[in-house]
Amino acid sequence: MANYGIIGFGCAGYYGAKTIRENDPDGKITVFSEHEYSPYNPMLTTYYVAGKIPFEGMFPFGDMAKIKEELNLEVITGKKVAKVDAAAKTVTVEDGESFTFDKILVATGASAFAPQFEGLDPADAFYMRTLDDAIRLRNALDTTEYTTALVVGASMVGIKVVELLNNKGIKTTLADMAPKMFPLAAYDSVSDEISRRITQKGVCLALGSALTSCEKRENGYICHMSDGSTVDADLIVLCIGTRTNVSILDKDQVKINRGVIVDENMQTSAEGIYAAGDVSEGAELQSKDSMIIGLWANAAHQGTTAGANMAGATASFDGNFLHNITHFMDMDFIGFGDNRLTGQVVKSGDITKGLYVEAVIGEDGLVGVNILDNYRISGTVKNYLYRIMENKTARLSPIQKGILIKEGLRPSFIEKMEGKFNG
Ligand SMILES: Cc1cc2nc3c(=O)[nH]c(=O)nc-3n(C[C@H](O)[C@H](O)[C@H](O)COP(=O)(O)OP(=O)(O)OC[C@H]3O[C@@H](n4cnc5c(N)ncnc54)[C@H](O)[C@@H]3O)c2cc1C
């Protein structure tokens, strides 16, 4: 009977366990989780803090007892794994107990990482990465009267925190050292429009302005910014960086870059050791580089692929490309592809209202798309971009064209998106 170990029980760990069980009904699967919660979806934590979903709403696979029974798992919770010996295939937990496996999946995700700021006690700052971060912020908001807040990080996590604080009537400043909103995903025109809309809703923007130091005042801080300005904040939320949880591995045994390096089967450089989800790097299809993709669907695919290969089936995951789908403050922003790639720019719609699409056509066809205010076309556009990356001559199918036209895109724009500029 095969003996499998899974470290970390989030999205990738869950799909890894589920797929092993589907392919090996008799094998022994032991899951290690540093906390007692059942696998949760971090994307939903800001909705919980905002009071939009109940606590139970964050657990897409149900409670731990149900999962344990359905997948027939041994579950060791509330203990952090301290070390993996990839050669001996042993897992040692923090109290020193060791377990030996035939195959191990490392699915430990990533943690919030913020530099130390002079004058700011790290324990006074809030973060938004884990369920415990969400519970702490929610408790603080329920028990303390905040009037001002500073959120650092103008990406998909920061904007959700800004939204919920703004809805509570807290005067909120959103700062980022980058000069624009969604710096890694949005084109300048779309960034500017998003800035205009959120400013109109009462949020103060401090873009191109990094937090440098803080000065304690009664019940809060005066925050000093790199452009010389100051921001008054009772509450500081840092949404600026993440670090992969790779410290349990030995770099002499397993190749690690920023994340654990895996092949298309999710196998690491060490035989029998697999990695999936935010802890791992995968192929980024546009640049062909290996990088951390950091998306829920990616973690699910990688976990599924790892689980199948661990249990003796064959599966491969060729990679993903950068994308961002965020709903906030009554708008949808969708960004596909590397926003630094240049080419002919084509636009459809009025950016200030209704569906707006901006596409960049490089020498070999579409390289990136920004969509404002219509998430319904995102699947079609994403699928098309994905196919172009596989085959440069790919075209939209008649059904896909029909969907885009029904949602308001003109046929002439769709032709341009396909790289046809004649006439
Ligand atoms: C606030 C927020 C918003 C997001 N929004 C989106 C979005 O809109 N769209 C999108 O696609 N993605 C979004 N993401 C990203 C998405 O949630 C992640 O890509 C996905 O959850 C990664 O899954 P994972 O299993 O790799 O890691 P995780 O879900 O982080 O799971 C890793 C698990 O391993 C455990 N662990 C770590 N170290 C150890 C150890 N040593 N021993 C035992 N257990 C350990 C952790 O406690 C954790 O439970 C968001 C993330 C956050 C934080």
The ligand as a MOL file (V3000), in Angstrom:
LIG
                    3D

  0  0  0     0  0            999 V3000
M  V30 BEGIN CTAB
M  V30 COUNTS 53 58 0 0 0
M  V30 BEGIN ATOM
M  V30 1 C -6.6830 38.1850 0.2310 0
M  V30 2 C -6.4140 37.3250 -0.9950 0
M  V30 3 C -7.1520 37.5390 -2.1500 0
M  V30 4 C -6.9450 36.7320 -3.2600 0
M  V30 5 N -7.7020 36.9490 -4.3780 0
M  V30 6 C -7.5640 36.1220 -5.4300 0
M  V30 7 C -8.3880 36.2760 -6.5940 0
M  V30 8 O -9.2280 37.1800 -6.6710 0
M  V30 9 N -8.2410 35.3820 -7.6170 0
M  V30 10 C -7.3240 34.3600 -7.5640 0
M  V30 11 O -7.2490 33.5480 -8.4990 0
M  V30 12 N -6.5170 34.2070 -6.4920 0
M  V30 13 C -6.6040 35.0590 -5.4340 0
M  V30 14 N -5.7870 34.9040 -4.3500 0
M  V30 15 C -4.7290 33.8610 -4.3990 0
M  V30 16 C -5.2570 32.4690 -4.0640 0
M  V30 17 O -6.0180 32.5230 -2.8920 0
M  V30 18 C -4.0500 31.5300 -3.9110 0
M  V30 19 O -3.3870 31.4900 -5.1630 0
M  V30 20 C -4.4210 30.0990 -3.5000 0
M  V30 21 O -5.1800 30.1060 -2.3260 0
M  V30 22 C -3.1360 29.2750 -3.3090 0
M  V30 23 O -3.4540 28.0120 -2.7640 0
M  V30 24 P -2.3110 27.1480 -2.0750 0
M  V30 25 O -2.9490 25.8580 -1.6830 0
M  V30 26 O -1.1070 27.1020 -2.9100 0
M  V30 27 O -1.8720 27.9610 -0.7780 0
M  V30 28 P -2.7070 28.3170 0.5360 0
M  V30 29 O -4.1440 28.4750 0.2650 0
M  V30 30 O -1.9650 29.4690 1.1460 0
M  V30 31 O -2.5250 27.0120 1.4570 0
M  V30 32 C -1.2880 26.6580 2.0290 0
M  V30 33 C -1.5730 25.9980 3.3690 0
M  V30 34 O -0.3460 25.4650 3.8960 0
M  V30 35 C -0.2850 25.7180 5.2960 0
M  V30 36 N 1.1220 25.6670 5.7060 0
M  V30 37 C 2.1130 26.5310 5.3590 0
M  V30 38 N 3.3000 26.1570 5.9060 0
M  V30 39 C 3.0370 25.0160 6.6220 0
M  V30 40 C 3.8390 24.1630 7.4190 0
M  V30 41 N 5.1510 24.3720 7.5830 0
M  V30 42 N 3.2560 23.1000 8.0120 0
M  V30 43 C 1.9170 22.8470 7.8490 0
M  V30 44 N 1.1050 23.6400 7.1170 0
M  V30 45 C 1.6610 24.6950 6.4990 0
M  V30 46 C -0.9170 27.1020 5.4080 0
M  V30 47 O -1.3610 27.3620 6.7130 0
M  V30 48 C -2.0680 26.9830 4.4220 0
M  V30 49 O -3.2340 26.4810 5.0210 0
M  V30 50 C -5.9520 35.7070 -3.2230 0
M  V30 51 C -5.1880 35.5130 -2.0620 0
M  V30 52 C -5.3950 36.3280 -0.9650 0
M  V30 53 C -4.5460 36.0980 0.2730 0
M  V30 END ATOM
M  V30 BEGIN BOND
M  V30 1 1 1 2
M  V30 2 1 2 3
M  V30 3 2 2 52
M  V30 4 2 3 4
M  V30 5 1 4 5
M  V30 6 1 4 50
M  V30 7 2 5 6
M  V30 8 1 6 7
M  V30 9 1 6 13
M  V30 10 2 7 8
M  V30 11 1 7 9
M  V30 12 1 9 10
M  V30 13 2 10 11
M  V30 14 1 10 12
M  V30 15 2 12 13
M  V30 16 1 13 14
M  V30 17 1 14 15
M  V30 18 1 14 50
M  V30 19 1 15 16
M  V30 20 1 16 17
M  V30 21 1 16 18
M  V30 22 1 18 19
M  V30 23 1 18 20
M  V30 24 1 20 21
M  V30 25 1 20 22
M  V30 26 1 22 23
M  V30 27 1 23 24
M  V30 28 2 24 25
M  V30 29 1 24 26
M  V30 30 1 24 27
M  V30 31 1 27 28
M  V30 32 2 28 29
M  V30 33 1 28 30
M  V30 34 1 28 31
M  V30 35 1 31 32
M  V30 36 1 32 33
M  V30 37 1 33 34
M  V30 38 1 33 48
M  V30 39 1 34 35
M  V30 40 1 35 36
M  V30 41 1 35 46
M  V30 42 1 36 37
M  V30 43 1 36 45
M  V30 44 2 37 38
M  V30 45 1 38 39
M  V30 46 1 39 40
M  V30 47 2 39 45
M  V30 48 1 40 41
M  V30 49 2 40 42
M  V30 50 1 42 43
M  V30 51 2 43 44
M  V30 52 1 44 45
M  V30 53 1 46 47
M  V30 54 1 46 48
M  V30 55 1 48 49
M  V30 56 2 50 51
M  V30 57 1 51 52
M  V30 58 1 52 53
M  V30 END BOND
M  V30 END CTAB
M  END
